[in-house]
Amino acid sequence: MRTDPSPGTLPAREHLPAGNAGTPVLDVVIPVYNEEKDLQPCVRRLREHLARTFPYAFRITVADNASTDSTPGVAARLAAELPEVSAVRLEQKGRGRALRTVWSASDAPVLAYMDVDLSTDLNALLPLVAPLISGHSDLAIGSRLARASRVVRGPRREFVSRAYNLILRGSLQARFSDAQCGFKAIRRDVARVLLPLVEDTGWFFDTEMLVLAERAGLRIHEVPVDWVDDPDSTVHIVRTATDDLKGVWRVGRALATGSLPLDRLTRPFGDDPRDREIQDVPRGLARQLVGFCVVGGLSTLFYLLLYSGFRQFSGPQTANALALLVSAVANTAANRRLTFGVRGRGGAVRHQAQGLVVFAIGLALTSGSLAALNAAGGSPAHSTELAVLIAANLAATVLRFLLFRAWVFPDRPEDGPARPMAAAHIRSAPIPSAPIPSAQDRGTAPPPACATNVPHRPDGPPPRPPLPHPAHGPYRTTAQARAGEAADGTWRDGTVPPRPARPHDTDPGDPR
């Protein structure tokens, strides 16, 4: 795995610091085309909501892409009246073009957009951008198809939306649930590298951006939204669907040929949890199943060829035993390296011995099946023997995988460095309890500690334990305590003195 970041590699995600009051953290873009009627109430409502609920400075940018009505004048008046509002005029149409232009020029670290009709409930805006501000995610989208979403719209739009997302899942293996919801956000550092790779300038812009981000391994956060359909929407469904299908074909072909430089979107090594080696965590079951099935299929074919060859000069039981023995050795070696990722010669003999035990179980199943077949049919045909052996091997395969995963190649570092035998150096001793001072005694007497090996008089308070060395800290670590090892490297009694009782940890009304 590459560890040297390329010039376009993204930096590690970090929580955005709270900036000055005049520096916007969020830039919400509203792309519009001939929206003179809805633009003003939309902007005022959005501004009022952000001023009331959003804890950071913000900006609202109206991106007018070639409107032919009075929309540019409305946007200019709003920008002159409201300090948080700005307006941008483009001479070409296209929602994707408008978003790319404004996002590329914005100085806000979090960039978002929403449709001018405000079909999405604004209460979802803060949950949308919060994962980007905290550094948890790279992109965030509102989803109308999540189970927790509440959506009011006609059956035709519902069908088109769900059919389109099914196409994305089937053709581009997309895992996000809603590509076309007009409610999305992205971090500026991600947009700087991602947007140059997105070709579409229209409605497919969202989908292409999300597919490339997902294929590059970026994190996409989904927010269930409450959404009410706008009956006056001017979107042409048939034309948009046709353009989207063309975009799906173009992006799918580019991904298949590897012509997209998705390595520019990778995070630094170690920022992605998939880059980290974590001990005592089971490996991926899905990957192991795939590897086991591939190895098992090849082993079964190898076994059948061996059985057919041995059957030419021996009986069925002998041929089965020889073929299964040879294929079992090869199967164990292949699964050891390919399925469970065990490298080196360490433990290879033990693994083969355990594999032979698994082989014996498979031999018992297949031999019993052959014996039952011969007892029932006398002299069965060779094809019948093969069919029975295949069925018996399928049953043995399931058991073989479970034994391999849990016994032969368990998900724990068996061959790692030996842990210190701490028990040999620890002398067990009962830990008597010490009285806790009452509330009136706390101001004069020092807080006593629970003593362990320190003798004390039954009629007097326990002696105060010696103070720890300043260089060693107030308490020994767990590893030192278990091993009975002092901070200076010498061995001593491993009995651990508990922490002193703190006055604020006691109950003033405690009768003790």
C-alpha positions in Angstrom: 0.0 0.0 0.0 1.4 3.4 -1.0 2.3 5.7 1.9 3.8 8.6 -0.1 1.0 11.1 -0.7 0.8 12.5 -4.2 0.5 16.3 -4.8 -3.3 16.0 -5.1 -3.7 13.7 -2.0 -6.2 15.0 0.5 -5.0 16.1 4.0 -6.1 14.3 7.1 -9.6 15.3 8.3 -9.6 17.6 11.2 -12.3 19.5 13.2 -12.7 22.9 11.8 -11.7 25.6 14.3 -14.3 28.3 15.3 -13.3 31.2 13.1 -13.8 34.9 13.5 -17.3 36.3 13.4 -16.7 37.7 9.9 -15.3 34.5 8.4 -18.0 32.2 7.1 -17.7 28.5 8.0 -20.6 27.5 5.8 -21.5 28.7 2.3 -25.0 27.7 1.2 -25.4 27.9 -2.6 -28.9 28.3 -4.1 -28.7 27.6 -7.9 -31.6 29.3 -9.7 -33.0 29.6 -13.1 -36.0 31.9 -13.7 -37.1 31.8 -10.0 -38.2 35.4 -9.5 -41.2 34.3 -7.6 -39.7 32.0 -5.0 -36.2 33.4 -4.6 -36.9 36.2 -2.1 -39.0 34.2 0.4 -36.6 31.3 0.1 -33.5 33.4 0.9 -35.1 35.3 3.8 -36.4 32.1 5.4 -33.1 30.4 5.1 -31.2 33.4 6.5 -33.6 33.6 9.4 -33.2 29.9 10.2 -29.4 30.0 10.0 -29.2 33.2 12.1 -31.3 31.5 14.8 -29.9 28.0 14.8 -26.4 27.9 13.2 -23.6 28.5 15.7 -21.0 29.6 13.1 -20.8 32.4 10.6 -22.4 31.7 7.3 -23.0 33.0 3.8 -25.8 32.4 1.3 -24.9 32.6 -2.3 -27.5 32.9 -5.0 -26.1 31.3 -8.2 -28.1 32.6 -11.1 -27.4 30.5 -14.2 -28.6 32.4 -17.3 -32.1 33.4 -16.0 -34.1 35.3 -18.6 -36.6 36.9 -16.1 -36.1 39.3 -13.2 -34.3 36.8 -11.1 -30.9 38.6 -11.3 -32.5 41.8 -10.1 -34.1 40.0 -7.1 -30.7 38.4 -6.2 -28.9 41.8 -6.4 -31.4 43.5 -4.1 -31.2 40.7 -1.6 -27.3 40.9 -1.6 -27.5 44.7 -1.1 -30.0 44.4 1.7 -28.7 41.4 3.6 -25.0 41.3 4.6 -24.9 37.4 4.7 -26.2 37.1 1.1 -24.2 37.4 -2.1 -25.2 36.9 -5.8 -23.3 35.4 -8.7 -24.4 35.6 -12.3 -23.5 33.0 -14.9 -24.3 33.3 -18.6 -24.7 29.6 -19.2 -27.3 27.2 -17.8 -26.6 24.1 -15.7 -27.0 23.4 -12.0 -23.7 21.6 -12.0 -21.9 24.5 -13.7 -23.3 26.9 -11.1 -22.2 24.7 -8.2 -18.8 24.1 -9.6 -18.2 27.9 -10.2 -19.3 29.0 -6.7 -17.8 26.2 -4.8 -14.4 26.6 -6.5 -14.3 30.3 -5.7 -15.7 30.1 -2.1 -13.4 30.6 0.9 -15.7 28.8 3.3 -14.4 25.4 4.6 -17.9 23.8 4.3 -19.9 24.2 1.1 -23.6 23.2 0.7 -26.4 23.7 -1.7 -30.2 23.3 -1.6 -33.0 23.9 -4.1 -34.8 27.2 -4.1 -38.2 25.6 -3.4 -36.9 24.5 0.1 -38.7 21.2 -0.2 -36.3 19.8 2.4 -37.1 20.8 6.0 -34.4 23.2 7.2 -34.0 21.4 10.5 -31.9 18.9 8.7 -29.3 21.5 7.7 -27.2 21.4 10.9 -27.1 17.6 11.0 -26.0 17.7 7.4 -23.0 19.9 7.9 -22.0 18.9 11.4 -20.1 15.8 10.3 -18.1 17.9 7.9 -17.3 20.5 10.5 -16.2 17.9 13.0 -14.0 16.2 10.4 -15.9 12.9 10.6 -17.0 12.9 6.9 -16.0 14.3 3.5 -19.5 14.7 2.0 -23.0 14.7 3.3 -26.3 14.2 1.5 -30.0 14.4 2.4 -31.8 11.1 1.7 -35.5 10.9 1.0 -35.3 7.1 0.7 -34.0 6.4 4.2 -36.4 4.6 6.6 -36.6 7.6 9.0 -37.4 10.1 6.2 -40.9 11.5 5.8 -41.7 12.3 2.2 -44.8 13.7 0.5 -44.8 13.5 -3.3 -46.6 11.9 -6.2 -46.3 8.3 -7.3 -44.6 9.2 -10.6 -41.7 11.0 -9.0 -41.4 8.3 -6.3 -41.2 5.6 -9.0 -38.6 7.6 -11.0 -36.4 8.3 -8.0 -36.4 4.7 -6.7 -35.8 3.3 -10.2 -32.9 5.7 -10.8 -31.2 4.7 -7.6 -31.7 1.0 -8.4 -30.0 1.6 -11.7 -27.1 3.3 -9.9 -26.8 0.3 -7.5 -26.9 -2.2 -10.3 -24.6 -0.5 -12.8 -22.2 1.6 -10.7 -22.4 -0.4 -7.4 -23.4 2.8 -5.6 -24.2 2.4 -1.9 -25.7 5.8 -1.1 -29.4 5.8 -1.1 -30.5 9.1 -2.8 -28.4 10.7 -5.5 -30.7 13.5 -6.7 -32.0 15.0 -3.4 -31.2 18.8 -3.7 -29.6 18.9 -0.3 -25.9 18.2 -0.1 -22.7 19.5 1.5 -19.0 18.9 0.9 -15.7 20.0 2.6 -13.8 22.6 0.6 -10.5 20.6 0.6 -12.4 17.7 -0.9 -14.2 19.9 -3.5 -10.9 21.4 -4.6 -9.6 17.9 -5.7 -12.9 16.3 -6.6 -14.7 18.9 -8.7 -12.0 18.9 -11.5 -12.8 15.2 -12.1 -16.6 15.8 -12.5 -17.5 16.4 -16.1 -21.2 16.9 -16.0 -22.6 20.5 -15.7 -26.3 19.6 -15.4 -28.5 17.4 -13.2 -26.1 14.4 -13.3 -23.4 16.5 -11.5 -24.6 15.3 -8.1 -24.5 11.6 -9.0 -21.1 11.8 -10.7 -19.6 13.6 -7.7 -21.0 11.0 -5.3 -19.9 8.0 -7.3 -16.4 9.2 -7.7 -16.1 10.1 -4.0 -17.4 6.7 -3.0 -15.1 4.8 -5.4 -12.2 6.8 -4.0 -13.0 5.7 -0.4 -14.3 9.0 0.9 -16.8 9.0 3.6 -20.4 10.0 2.7 -22.8 10.9 5.5 -26.5 10.4 4.9 -29.2 12.4 6.8 -32.9 11.4 6.7 -34.9 14.4 5.7 -38.5 15.5 5.7 -39.3 16.4 2.1 -42.5 17.8 0.5 -42.7 17.8 -3.3 -43.0 21.1 -5.1 -46.0 20.9 -7.5 -44.7 23.9 -9.5 -41.3 22.3 -10.2 -40.0 23.1 -13.7 -37.7 20.0 -13.9 -38.4 17.9 -17.1 -38.3 14.3 -15.8 -37.9 12.5 -19.1 -35.1 14.8 -20.4 -33.3 14.6 -17.0 -33.6 10.8 -16.8 -32.2 10.5 -20.4 -29.2 12.7 -19.6 -28.7 10.8 -16.3 -28.6 7.5 -18.1 -26.0 8.8 -20.5 -24.0 10.0 -17.6 -24.2 6.6 -16.0 -22.9 5.0 -19.1 -20.0 7.5 -19.4 -18.9 7.2 -15.7 -19.3 3.4 -15.8 -17.1 3.1 -18.8 -14.5 5.5 -17.3 -14.4 3.4 -14.1 -14.1 0.1 -16.0 -11.2 1.4 -18.1 -9.5 3.0 -15.1 -9.1 6.4 -16.8 -10.1 8.4 -13.7 -7.2 9.4 -11.4 -9.0 8.5 -8.2 -5.7 8.2 -6.3 -5.8 12.0 -6.0 -8.7 11.6 -3.6 -7.0 9.3 -1.2 -6.4 10.3 2.4 -3.0 10.1 4.0 -2.0 6.7 5.2 -3.5 6.0 8.6 -6.3 8.5 8.4 -8.5 5.8 6.9 -9.3 3.1 9.5 -8.9 0.5 6.8 -5.2 1.3 6.7 -4.6 0.4 10.3 -3.4 -2.9 11.7 -5.6 -3.7 14.7 -4.7 -6.6 16.9 -7.2 -9.1 18.2 -9.9 -8.0 15.8 -11.4 -10.7 13.5 -10.6 -10.4 9.9 -13.3 -9.7 7.3 -15.6 -12.7 7.1 -16.8 -11.8 3.7 -13.3 -11.7 2.2 -12.5 -15.0 3.8 -15.7 -16.6 2.5 -14.8 -15.5 -1.1 -11.3 -16.8 -0.8 -12.4 -20.1 0.7 -15.0 -20.6 -2.0 -12.5 -20.0 -4.7 -9.9 -22.3 -3.2 -12.6 -24.9 -2.4 -13.9 -24.9 -6.0 -10.4 -25.4 -7.4 -9.7 -28.1 -4.7 -12.9 -29.9 -5.6 -12.0 -30.0 -9.3 -8.5 -31.1 -8.4 -9.9 -33.8 -6.1 -12.3 -35.1 -8.8 -9.5 -35.3 -11.3 -7.3 -37.2 -8.8 -10.2 -39.6 -8.0 -10.8 -40.4 -11.6 -7.1 -41.1 -12.1 -6.8 -43.3 -9.0 -10.0 -45.1 -9.9 -8.4 -46.6 -12.9 -6.2 -48.9 -10.8 -8.0 -49.1 -7.4 -11.3 -49.4 -5.7 -13.6 -46.5 -4.9 -12.6 -46.3 -1.2 -8.9 -46.3 -1.9 -9.2 -43.8 -4.8 -11.3 -41.5 -2.6 -8.8 -41.7 0.3 -5.8 -41.0 -1.9 -7.4 -38.2 -3.8 -8.8 -36.6 -0.6 -5.4 -36.8 1.1 -3.5 -35.1 -1.7 -6.2 -32.4 -2.3 -6.4 -31.8 1.5 -2.7 -30.9 1.8 -3.0 -28.6 -1.2 -6.2 -27.1 0.1 -4.8 -26.4 3.5 -1.7 -24.7 2.0 -3.8 -22.6 -0.3 -6.2 -21.5 2.4 -3.4 -20.8 4.7 -1.8 -18.3 2.3 -4.7 -16.9 0.3 -7.8 -17.1 2.5 -6.4 -16.4 6.0 -3.3 -14.5 5.0 -0.8 -16.5 7.0 2.7 -15.9 5.6 6.1 -17.6 6.4 6.9 -21.1 7.5 6.1 -20.6 11.2 3.4 -23.0 12.3 3.1 -24.6 8.8 3.6 -28.1 10.1 1.0 -27.6 12.8 -1.4 -26.2 10.4 -1.0 -29.2 8.1 -1.5 -31.5 11.0 -4.7 -29.8 11.9 -5.7 -29.8 8.3 -5.3 -33.6 8.3 -7.7 -33.8 11.2 -10.2 -31.8 9.1 -9.4 -34.1 6.2 -10.3 -37.1 8.4 -13.7 -35.6 9.0 -14.2 -35.1 5.3 -13.0 -38.6 4.6 -15.5 -40.0 7.0 -18.3 -38.1 5.3 -17.3 -39.1 1.8 -16.5 -42.6 2.6 -19.7 -43.1 4.5 -21.6 -41.7 1.5 -19.8 -44.1 -0.9 -20.5 -47.0 1.5 -24.2 -46.1 1.7 -24.4 -45.8 -2.1 -22.8 -49.2 -2.6 -25.0 -50.8 0.0 -28.1 -49.4 -1.7 -27.2 -49.8 -5.4 -24.8 -52.6 -5.7 -22.6 -51.4 -8.6 -23.5 -47.8 -9.2 -22.3 -45.9 -12.3 -19.2 -43.7 -12.2 -21.3 -40.6 -12.7 -23.5 -41.5 -9.8 -20.4 -41.9 -7.6 -19.2 -38.4 -8.6 -22.6 -36.9 -7.9 -22.7 -38.4 -4.4 -19.1 -37.3 -3.7 -19.9 -33.8 -4.7 -22.9 -33.6 -2.4 -20.8 -35.1 0.5 -18.0 -32.6 -0.2 -20.4 -29.7 0.0 -21.4 -30.7 3.5 -17.8 -31.3 4.5 -16.8 -27.9 3.0 -19.1 -25.9 5.4 -17.6 -27.8 8.4 -14.1 -27.3 7.0 -14.5 -23.6 6.8 -15.8 -23.4 10.4 -12.9 -25.5 11.7 -10.3 -23.5 9.6 -11.6 -20.2 10.9 -12.1 -21.2 14.6 -9.3 -23.8 15.1 -6.7 -24.0 12.4 -6.3 -20.3 11.5 -8.0 -18.4 14.4 -8.1 -14.6 14.3 -5.6 -14.0 17.1 -1.8 -13.7 17.1 -0.9 -17.1 18.4 2.7 -17.0 17.3 3.4 -13.5 18.6 5.9 -12.6 21.4 5.2 -14.4 24.6 3.6 -12.4 27.3 5.4 -12.1 30.7 4.4 -14.6 33.2 3.3 -12.1 35.8 1.6 -14.6 38.1 5.0 -16.1 39.2 6.1 -12.7 40.6 2.9 -11.7 42.4 2.2 -12.6 46.0 -1.4 -12.6 46.7 -2.5 -10.7 49.8 -5.9 -9.8 51.1 -6.6 -6.1 50.9 -8.2 -4.9 54.1 -10.4 -1.8 53.9 -9.7 1.4 55.7 -12.2 3.7 57.2 -13.2 6.8 55.2 -13.1 10.0 57.1 -16.3 11.8 58.0 -17.2 15.2 56.7 -16.0 17.1 59.8 -12.6 15.4 59.7 -11.8 16.3 56.1 -10.5 19.8 56.8 -7.8 18.7 59.4 -6.8 15.2 58.7 -5.2 14.1 55.4 -7.3 11.6 53.4 -6.2 8.1 54.4 -5.6 5.4 51.8 -6.6 1.7 51.8 -3.6 -0.1 53.1 -2.3 -3.4 51.8 1.0 -4.6 53.4 1.3 -1.7 55.9 0.6 -2.8 59.5 -1.5 -0.7 61.7 -3.0 -0.7 65.1 -6.6 -1.9 65.5 -7.3 1.1 67.8 -5.8 3.8 65.7 -6.0 5.2 62.2 -4.0 3.5 59.5 -0.6 5.0 58.8 -0.3 7.3 55.8 1.3 5.4 52.8 4.6 6.8 51.5 4.4 9.3 48.7 5.3 7.9 45.2 8.5 9.0 43.6 7.8 12.2 41.4 9.4 10.6 38.4 7.2 7.6 38.5 3.9 9.4 38.8 1.2 8.9 41.4 0.3 5.3 40.5 2.0 2.4 38.7 0.7 1.3 35.4 -1.4 -1.9 35.0 1.4 -3.7 33.3 3.8 -3.0 36.2 1.3 -4.0 38.7 0.5 -7.3 37.1 4.1 -8.2 36.5 5.2 -7.0 39.9 7.8 -4.7 38.3 8.7 -1.3 39.7 9.3 1.7 37.5 13.0 1.4 38.1 13.1 -2.1 36.6 13.5 -4.0 39.9 11.1 -6.7 41.1 9.1 -6.1 44.2 5.9 -7.3 45.8 3.2 -7.1 43.1 0.4 -6.2 45.5 -1.0 -2.9 44.2 -2.0 -0.2 46.7 -5.3 1.3 45.7 -5.7 5.0 44.9 -6.2 7.3 47.9 -9.8 8.2 48.6 -10.6 11.7 47.4 -12.8 13.9 49.6 -15.2 14.7 46.7 -15.7 10.9 46.0 -17.2 10.3 49.4 -20.8 10.8 50.5 -21.1 13.4 53.3 -23.9 11.4 54.7 -22.0 8.2 54.8 -22.2 6.8 58.4 -18.8 5.3 58.1 
